[in-house]
């Protein structure tokens, strides 16, 4: 089963609207047991939570979906990737590089609305704004 690593931007869109193309994809991925998160996405979502109600909502999601664990080699891979991109004049946040490396290593599709992921090694399901 191919997992769907839901990026922070996709979760935010799902949680805010819950409808539309992106919300439908996230909901379907959850229903099918394909949605996963990683530590970086969890931290980003918790950082942005506005109060206890949103924190509880996030905890329910984290208990429902699978989680991809980060390996030591993922950090090395992300660093090498970012260095190669920097040489080409492309700057991408470290957090997004590690998300892409995790998606690539696990064979997961990365669901995102962020355009800069096109420079990173992941199978993307990218939604245009």
C-alpha positions in Angstrom: 0.0 0.0 0.0 1.4 3.4 -1.0 1.2 5.8 1.8 0.5 9.5 1.5 2.7 11.8 3.5 0.5 14.8 4.1 2.6 17.9 4.3 1.9 20.7 6.8 0.4 22.9 4.2 -2.1 20.2 3.1 -3.1 19.5 6.8 -3.7 23.2 7.4 -5.9 23.4 4.3 -7.8 20.3 5.3 -8.3 21.5 8.9 -9.4 25.0 7.9 -11.8 24.1 5.1 -12.3 20.3 5.1 -13.8 20.7 1.7 -12.5 21.0 -1.9 -10.0 19.0 -3.8 -7.3 19.0 -1.2 -9.6 18.3 1.7 -11.1 15.5 -0.2 -7.7 13.9 -0.9 -6.7 14.2 2.8 -10.0 12.7 4.0 -9.9 9.9 1.5 -6.3 9.1 2.5 -7.3 9.0 6.1 -10.3 6.7 5.4 -8.1 4.4 3.3 -5.5 4.2 6.0 -2.9 5.6 3.7 -2.3 9.0 5.4 0.9 9.4 7.4 2.8 12.2 9.1 6.4 12.6 10.2 8.0 14.3 13.2 8.6 17.6 11.3 5.0 17.9 10.3 3.8 17.1 13.8 6.0 19.8 15.2 5.0 22.3 12.6 1.3 21.7 13.2 1.6 21.8 17.0 3.6 25.0 16.8 0.8 26.7 14.9 -2.1 25.4 17.1 -4.2 28.1 18.5 -5.3 26.8 21.9 -6.3 23.6 23.5 -9.1 22.8 21.1 -6.8 22.7 18.1 -4.2 20.8 20.1 -6.8 18.1 20.9 -7.9 18.0 17.3 -4.3 17.5 16.2 -3.8 14.7 18.8 -6.8 12.9 17.4 -5.3 13.1 13.9 -1.9 11.9 15.2 -3.5 8.9 16.9 -5.4 8.0 13.7 -2.7 8.2 11.1 0.6 6.4 10.8 3.9 8.0 11.4 7.1 7.8 9.4 10.2 7.6 11.7 13.3 9.5 10.9 16.6 7.6 10.6 20.0 9.0 11.1 20.8 8.5 7.4 17.8 10.7 6.5 19.6 13.7 8.0 22.7 13.0 6.0 20.7 12.6 2.8 18.8 15.9 3.5 22.1 17.7 4.1 23.7 16.4 0.9 20.5 17.2 -1.1 20.4 20.8 0.2 24.1 21.3 -0.5 23.6 20.1 -4.1 20.6 22.4 -4.5 22.6 25.4 -3.0 25.3 24.9 -5.6 22.6 25.3 -8.3 21.3 28.5 -6.6 18.2 26.8 -5.1 17.4 27.4 -1.5 14.9 25.1 0.3 14.1 24.9 4.0 15.7 22.0 5.9 12.3 20.9 7.2 11.0 20.4 3.7 14.2 18.6 2.6 13.8 16.1 5.5 10.1 15.6 4.6 10.9 14.9 1.0 13.7 12.5 2.0 11.3 10.6 4.3 8.7 10.4 1.5 11.2 9.2 -1.0 12.8 6.6 1.3 9.4 5.2 2.4 7.9 5.2 -1.2 5.2 7.5 0.0 3.5 10.1 -2.2 3.9 13.6 -0.8 0.7 15.6 -0.7 1.6 19.3 -0.7 0.7 22.7 -2.1 4.2 24.0 -1.7 5.9 24.7 -5.0 9.5 24.3 -3.9 9.0 20.6 -3.3 9.4 20.2 -7.1 13.2 20.5 -6.5 13.2 17.6 -4.0 13.2 13.8 -4.4 9.6 12.8 -3.7 6.7 11.5 -5.7 4.3 14.5 -5.5 0.7 14.9 -5.6 0.8 18.7 -5.8 -2.3 20.8 -5.8 -2.3 24.2 -7.4 -3.8 27.1 -5.5 
